[in-house]
Amino acid sequence: MAESDPALNQPAGYVPPRVWTWDAPSGGQFANINRPTSGPTHNKALPVGDHPLQLYSMGTPNGVKVTILLEELLGLGHGGAEYDAWMISINAGDQFGSGFVAVNPNSKIPALVDHSLDPAVSLFESGSILFYLAEKFGEFLPTDPHGRAKTMNWLMWQMGSAPYVGGGLGHFYAYAPFKMEYPINRFAMETKRQLHVLDTHLAQHEYMAGDSYTIADIAIYPWYGNIMRDAYNCQEFLSVHEYTHLDRWVSQLAERPAVQRGRMVNRTFGGPESQLRERHQASDFETNREDMVIARGGARV
């Protein structure tokens, strides 16, 4: 590896040590929850509600994938897809509780436990959960070899691509403690390349796998739909207006009632009317939204 002039590094004079040690928080918005070790930090059992499916999540793009799929399944009449959605506040470190770590040793949302089987099935990683639910209920995953392969190709594309958007562009453009030209340029280039991949594909296809709405669409929409609309306040920066076919697809999915419901679950930002902190039954959308809780004089802690 070519040696660079340390004076050009950021901060000036910085040289990576021979052995990295965790001497101080990394800085940025999520520094308080980042650490170089795994495992629980405290004992806390997970709550269990009345339904077979117990979701432990938060309304980030990865969490929204699962709530959209569950709402789509319920909309098709699959009663077995009824679920309790419990809030896991990642800012408060709930993902490091012993109960959550027992389900997901990686301490990332979402996690799902299926109690319809004995013993119960524990699931983590959003792509794995989408695949499991699609197979379990026989929906949104084609059975013909070509359609199935296309769906899985794009599902895995999203799982591999989104970290460049969230952990790359999102971190350095929006969350890092100060702006750095090199990483912002690096991840802006990659994010725009991904947007162009999607736009080019959707110029020839209604949905990601062709003519049918699948778990590939459900996985990709929360990440790239947000980038096209309001995530990180980077829309002008990325010139998202250029991606007209992707924009058409985003608008089309946003009109789906299940997508609208799924986006509300475990949400902690936006207008109170868009937030359903926990979901335990379908009527919660009409009775327990955050605006209604506030109107009743409730308080969140």
Disulfide bonds with the S-S distance in Angstrom:
none
